[in-house]
């Protein structure tokens, strides 16, 4: 595992809570100063900016997202893990826009998420401003021409009700009205640098009701080498391999340094516990890409990015080296076969055990191991191998358990999965994760 040795100034005392309202330029860089530190057991409270589309149409941002500045956690060192208990997620945006994208040729150097360029003046990461509304409203400050590294192939504007329970997609007149006051309706944080995607006013799908179910698409620890935020995963990150821009990596570097914080897993929501690897001193917990809702797979490539507030508690797990994130979802978010057994089910199993001479019925609890890769097959292989090494099992045993007591769930297509299954409590305890399973699911 790569480790970045970066001293946290001794003169800065750890705080019980750290408020975060500033953002990166799209790059997660372990050499940049972190906020905090927050005490082990303390709380991070963040005001997050919308994730995908706004940063995607803002060429100065270099990662495709705009996530919070990382927060150092007291005592966290490379080789440890940090448990993140998500206490609250609240959507503050009044409306948003999203859809399936296309990237016009000439507006980027190799990767439209990472290296936007103006095709007229050839400036990389140009400063821009907004003139009017629509898909050519983002204008290069240098030459005065539109800069559009992304456009909608099919898009929609959605407004939320006052309770943030449902949304409704809007027709052109309403979308245009919102576009003229896009920062207000996006509830764009004061320190955000992005152009709100509401400015584009898409309206291809009016009158569709949406059930809101907010979660965090980006939540994790800082990688041990500078990586664009949306590429801190094995699928999007594969675009960095041999790339023509300054953030290129080799395949070995990507595997070594990434922390898979960009998951787009809809179970990463209030009430869940996410345990993340530490690859740089302090860990560097960052938050962003809040979504109002998303079906498994995020098959359109994007969903409803929103601003919001997040509260989470942190806990350092000393010496628990992780290859990637491990999630303990809410019970209602587990696949049917991975839900904890009821007392009635256990009683029936004990009857079977007595009948067939089984000495002991295994005690188990759910775990969800995250795997990422260039495609879903590679992500599944990654997740299976991570789970096997974490719990000291063979891959074949993990495959069997995920088949009869779990599922392979798709977080994001092309390549983020959850390997979710009921694992033996003895294995969870040996891995240093038993306490989280008991907390989440009971003894």
C-alpha positions in Angstrom: 0.0 0.0 0.0 1.3 3.5 -0.8 1.6 5.8 2.1 2.0 9.6 2.0 3.9 10.8 5.0 2.5 14.3 5.7 2.8 15.8 9.1 -0.3 17.4 10.6 1.0 20.5 12.5 1.2 19.7 16.2 0.1 23.3 17.0 -3.4 22.6 15.6 -5.6 21.0 18.3 -8.1 18.4 17.2 -11.7 19.6 17.4 -14.8 17.8 18.4 -16.6 19.0 15.3 -15.3 20.5 12.0 -17.6 22.6 9.7 -16.8 22.3 6.0 -18.0 24.8 3.4 -15.0 25.0 1.0 -14.3 22.8 -2.0 -11.4 21.4 -4.1 -10.8 22.3 -7.7 -11.7 18.7 -8.6 -8.4 17.2 -7.7 -7.9 15.1 -4.5 -4.2 15.9 -3.7 -2.6 14.5 -0.5 0.0 17.2 -0.7 -2.6 19.9 -0.2 -3.4 21.1 3.3 -6.4 19.4 5.0 -9.0 21.0 7.2 -9.2 20.0 10.9 -8.0 17.7 12.4 -11.3 16.4 13.8 -11.1 14.3 17.0 -11.3 10.6 16.7 -15.0 10.1 17.5 -15.8 13.7 16.5 -18.2 15.0 13.9 -17.8 16.5 10.4 -20.6 18.8 9.3 -20.5 19.7 5.6 -22.4 21.9 3.2 -22.0 20.1 -0.1 -22.2 21.4 -3.7 -23.9 19.6 -6.6 -21.7 16.9 -8.0 -21.6 15.9 -11.7 -23.3 18.2 -14.2 -22.4 21.6 -12.7 -18.7 20.9 -12.5 -18.8 19.1 -15.8 -19.8 22.4 -17.6 -17.3 24.4 -15.5 -14.0 24.0 -17.4 -11.8 25.4 -14.6 -12.7 22.4 -12.4 -10.4 19.5 -13.1 -12.2 16.4 -11.8 -15.8 16.3 -13.0 -17.0 17.0 -9.5 -16.7 19.6 -6.8 -16.2 17.8 -3.5 -15.4 19.3 0.0 -11.9 19.9 1.1 -10.6 16.9 2.9 -10.7 16.8 6.7 -7.9 15.1 8.7 -8.9 12.8 11.4 -6.8 12.7 14.6 -4.6 9.6 14.9 -5.4 8.2 11.4 -2.3 6.8 9.7 -1.7 4.8 6.5 -2.7 1.2 7.2 -5.6 2.2 9.4 -9.3 2.6 8.5 -11.9 5.2 9.3 -15.5 4.4 10.1 -18.0 7.0 8.9 -21.4 6.9 10.6 -23.7 9.0 8.4 -26.1 10.7 10.8 -28.0 13.0 8.4 -28.3 13.9 4.8 -30.6 16.8 3.9 -31.2 18.1 0.4 -31.2 21.9 0.2 -31.6 22.4 -3.6 -35.0 23.5 -4.8 -34.5 22.0 -8.2 -31.8 20.4 -10.4 -31.3 19.2 -13.9 -29.7 16.0 -15.3 -29.7 13.6 -18.2 -27.7 11.5 -20.5 -24.6 13.3 -21.9 -22.6 13.6 -25.0 -19.2 15.3 -25.4 -18.5 17.3 -28.6 -15.1 16.8 -30.2 -12.5 19.5 -29.7 -13.6 20.6 -26.3 -11.3 18.5 -24.2 -7.8 17.0 -24.1 -8.4 13.2 -23.8 -11.0 13.4 -21.1 -13.9 15.9 -20.8 -14.2 15.4 -17.1 -10.5 16.2 -16.4 -9.1 18.4 -19.1 -11.7 20.7 -20.7 -10.3 23.1 -23.3 -11.6 25.9 -25.5 -11.5 24.8 -29.1 -11.2 28.4 -30.3 -8.3 29.8 -28.2 -7.0 26.3 -27.3 -6.8 27.3 -23.6 -6.8 24.3 -21.2 -9.1 24.7 -18.1 -10.2 28.2 -19.2 -12.0 30.6 -16.9 -15.6 31.0 -18.0 -18.8 32.9 -17.3 -22.5 32.5 -18.0 -24.4 34.5 -20.6 -28.1 33.7 -20.9 -29.4 30.2 -20.7 -29.2 27.0 -22.7 -26.4 24.6 -23.7 -24.1 27.3 -25.2 -24.4 29.7 -22.2 -20.9 28.9 -20.7 -18.5 31.4 -22.4 -14.7 31.4 -22.4 -13.3 34.6 -20.7 -10.4 34.7 -23.1 -12.0 34.5 -26.5 -15.8 35.0 -25.8 -16.9 31.7 -27.5 -19.0 28.9 -25.9 -17.1 26.2 -24.1 -19.3 23.1 -23.9 -17.3 19.9 -22.9 -20.7 18.3 -22.2 -24.2 18.6 -23.7 -27.4 16.8 -23.0 -28.5 14.1 -25.5 -31.7 13.8 -23.4 -32.2 15.8 -20.3 -34.7 17.0 -17.7 -35.3 19.7 -15.1 -36.9 18.6 -11.9 -38.4 20.7 -9.0 -38.7 19.3 -5.5 -41.6 19.7 -3.1 -41.1 21.7 0.1 -40.7 18.5 2.2 -38.1 17.1 -0.2 -40.1 13.9 -0.6 -41.0 14.0 -4.3 -39.9 15.8 -7.5 -41.6 16.5 -10.8 -39.9 17.1 -14.1 -40.8 20.4 -15.8 -41.8 21.6 -19.3 -39.7 24.2 -21.2 -41.3 27.3 -19.9 -40.8 26.3 -16.2 -37.3 25.1 -16.9 -36.4 28.4 -18.6 -37.8 30.3 -15.6 -35.6 28.3 -13.2 -32.6 28.6 -15.5 -32.6 32.4 -15.2 -32.2 32.1 -11.4 -30.1 28.9 -11.4 -27.8 29.6 -8.4 -30.9 30.3 -6.2 -32.8 27.1 -7.2 -29.6 25.0 -7.0 -28.9 26.4 -3.5 -25.4 26.7 -4.6 -23.0 27.1 -1.6 -21.3 30.5 -1.4 -17.8 29.0 -2.0 -18.8 26.8 -4.9 -17.1 27.7 -8.3 -19.4 25.7 -10.6 -21.9 27.0 -13.1 -25.3 25.5 -12.1 -26.5 22.9 -14.6 -30.0 24.4 -14.3 -28.6 27.1 -16.6 -28.9 24.6 -19.5 -32.7 24.3 -18.9 -33.3 20.8 -20.4 -36.9 19.8 -20.7 -37.2 16.6 -22.7 -39.2 14.6 -20.2 -41.9 16.7 -18.5 -44.5 15.5 -16.0 -42.6 12.6 -14.5 -42.9 12.1 -10.8 -39.8 11.1 -8.8 -39.5 9.7 -5.3 -36.6 11.3 -3.5 -34.1 9.1 -1.6 -30.9 11.1 -1.1 -27.5 9.6 -0.7 -23.8 10.5 -1.3 -22.2 9.5 -4.6 -18.8 10.7 -3.2 -17.6 9.8 0.3 -14.2 8.5 1.2 -10.6 9.1 2.0 -7.9 11.0 0.1 -5.8 8.9 -2.3 -2.1 8.8 -1.9 -1.4 10.5 -5.2 -3.2 13.4 -6.8 -6.3 12.0 -8.6 -9.3 13.8 -10.2 -12.2 13.3 -7.8 -14.6 11.6 -10.2 -11.8 9.2 -11.2 -11.1 7.9 -7.7 -12.4 4.5 -8.6 -11.4 1.6 -10.8 -13.9 2.3 -13.6 -13.6 6.1 -14.3 -10.0 5.9 -13.1 -9.1 3.6 -15.9 -9.4 6.6 -18.2 -6.3 8.1 -16.5 -4.1 5.2 -17.7 -1.8 6.6 -20.4 -3.9 9.8 -20.6 -2.5 12.8 -22.5 -3.2 15.3 -19.7 -1.0 16.0 -16.5 -3.1 13.6 -14.3 -2.2 10.5 -16.2 -1.4 7.3 -14.2 -0.1 3.8 -14.9 -2.4 0.9 -14.1 -0.2 0.0 -11.2 -0.3 3.6 -9.8 -4.1 3.7 -10.1 -4.4 0.4 -8.2 -1.9 1.5 -5.6 -3.2 5.0 -4.8 -7.0 5.1 -5.4 -9.4 4.8 -2.4 -12.6 4.2 -4.4 -14.4 7.2 -2.8 -16.5 7.7 -6.0 -19.0 4.9 -5.6 -22.5 6.2 -6.6 -23.9 3.4 -4.3 -27.5 4.4 -3.3 -27.1 2.6 0.1 -24.5 5.2 1.2 -27.2 7.2 3.0 -28.3 8.3 6.4 -28.0 5.5 8.9 -25.4 3.5 7.1 -21.8 2.9 8.2 -19.0 3.1 5.7 -15.5 2.0 6.6 -12.8 3.5 4.4 -9.0 2.8 3.9 -6.4 5.3 5.1 -3.6 5.9 2.5 -2.3 9.3 3.7 -1.7 10.8 7.1 -4.9 12.0 8.6 -7.0 10.1 6.1 -8.5 13.2 4.5 -12.3 12.6 4.5 -14.1 14.3 1.7 -17.8 14.5 0.8 -19.8 15.4 -2.3 -21.9 14.4 -5.2 -25.2 14.2 -3.2 -28.0 12.7 -5.3 -31.7 13.2 -4.8 -32.3 9.6 -6.0 -30.9 7.0 -8.2 -31.7 3.5 -9.4 -29.0 0.8 -9.2 -26.4 1.2 -11.9 -26.9 5.0 -12.6 -27.5 3.7 -16.1 -27.9 7.2 -17.6 -24.4 8.1 -16.5 -25.8 10.8 -14.2 -28.6 11.4 -11.8 -30.1 14.3 -9.9 -27.1 16.2 -8.4 -28.1 18.4 -5.5 -26.6 20.7 -2.8 -27.2 19.6 0.8 -26.0 19.3 4.3 -24.3 16.2 5.8 -23.5 15.2 9.3 -21.3 12.2 10.1 -19.2 10.8 13.0 -15.7 9.5 12.5 -13.9 6.7 14.2 -10.3 5.5 13.6 -9.9 1.7 13.3 -6.2 1.2 14.1 -4.3 -1.3 12.1 -7.3 -2.4 10.0 -5.8 -2.2 6.5 -8.5 -2.1 3.8 -8.1 -2.4 0.1 -11.3 -0.4 -0.5 -14.5 0.7 1.2 -16.7 -1.7 3.3 -20.3 -0.8 3.8 -22.8 -1.8 6.5 -26.1 -0.7 4.9 -29.5 -0.2 6.5 -31.4 -3.4 6.8 -34.0 -2.2 4.3 -31.2 -1.6 1.7 -29.9 -5.2 1.9 -30.8 -7.8 -0.7 -33.5 -10.2 0.5 -31.1 -13.1 1.0 -28.6 -10.9 2.9 -31.0 -9.7 5.6 -30.3 -10.9 9.1 -32.3 -14.0 10.0 -35.2 -13.6 12.3 -35.6 -15.5 15.6 -38.3 -17.7 14.0 -35.9 -18.6 11.1 -33.1 -19.4 13.6 -35.4 -21.6 15.5 -36.3 -23.6 12.4 -32.6 -23.9 11.6 -31.9 -25.3 15.1 -34.5 -28.0 14.5 -32.8 -28.9 11.3 -29.4 -28.9 13.1 -30.7 -31.3 15.7 -32.3 -33.6 13.1 -29.2 -33.9 11.0 -26.5 -33.8 13.6 -25.1 -30.3 13.0 -23.3 -29.3 16.1 -23.6 -25.5 15.7 -25.6 -23.1 13.6 -23.3 -20.4 12.3 -23.9 -16.8 13.6 -23.7 -14.3 10.8 -24.2 -10.7 9.9 -24.3 -8.7 6.6 -21.3 -7.0 5.0 -21.0 -5.3 1.7 -17.5 -5.1 0.2 -17.0 -2.6 -2.6 -15.3 -3.6 -5.8 -14.4 -1.4 -8.7 -12.8 -2.0 -12.2 -12.9 -1.0 -15.8 -16.1 -3.0 -16.3 -18.6 -4.9 -14.2 -16.9 -8.2 -14.5 -13.6 -6.7 -13.4 -15.4 -4.9 -10.5 -17.0 -8.1 -9.4 -13.7 -9.9 -9.4 -12.1 -7.1 -7.5 -14.9 -7.2 -4.8 -14.7 -11.0 -4.5 -11.0 -10.9 -4.0 -11.2 -8.1 -1.5 -13.8 -9.9 0.5 -11.8 -13.1 0.5 -8.7 -11.5 1.7 -10.6 -9.4 4.3 -12.4 -12.3 5.8 -9.7 -15.0 5.3 -11.8 -17.1 2.9 -11.3 -18.5 -0.5 -12.8 -16.7 -3.4 -14.9 -19.8 -4.1 -16.4 -19.6 -0.6 -17.2 -15.9 -1.0 -18.9 -16.7 -4.3 -21.0 -19.4 -2.7 -22.0 -17.2 0.2 -22.9 -14.3 -2.1 -25.0 -16.7 -4.1 -27.0 -18.3 -1.3 -26.9 -15.5 1.3 -26.4 -12.3 -0.7 -26.1 -10.7 -4.1 -23.8 -8.8 -6.4 -25.3 -5.3 -6.6 -24.4 -2.7 -9.2 -23.5 0.7 -7.8 -22.5 2.3 -11.1 -22.2 1.0 -14.6 -19.5 0.6 -16.0 -17.7 -0.8 -12.9 -18.7 -0.4 -9.3 -20.3 -3.3 -7.4 -21.2 -4.4 -3.9 -20.4 -7.9 -2.9 -23.0 -8.3 -0.2 -23.6 -11.4 1.9 -24.1 -12.8 5.3 -20.6 -13.4 6.8 -19.7 -15.5 9.8 -19.5 -13.4 12.9 -16.3 -15.1 13.8 -14.7 -13.9 10.6 -16.1 -10.3 11.0 -14.7 -10.2 14.6 -11.3 -11.5 13.4 -11.3 -8.8 10.7 -11.9 -6.1 13.3 -15.4 -5.3 11.9 -17.6 -7.3 14.2 -18.5 -4.3 16.4 -19.9 -2.4 13.3 -22.0 -5.4 12.3 -23.4 -5.7 15.8 -24.2 -2.0 16.0 -26.0 -2.0 12.7 -27.8 -5.3 12.9 -27.9 -6.3 16.6 -26.0 -9.1 18.3 
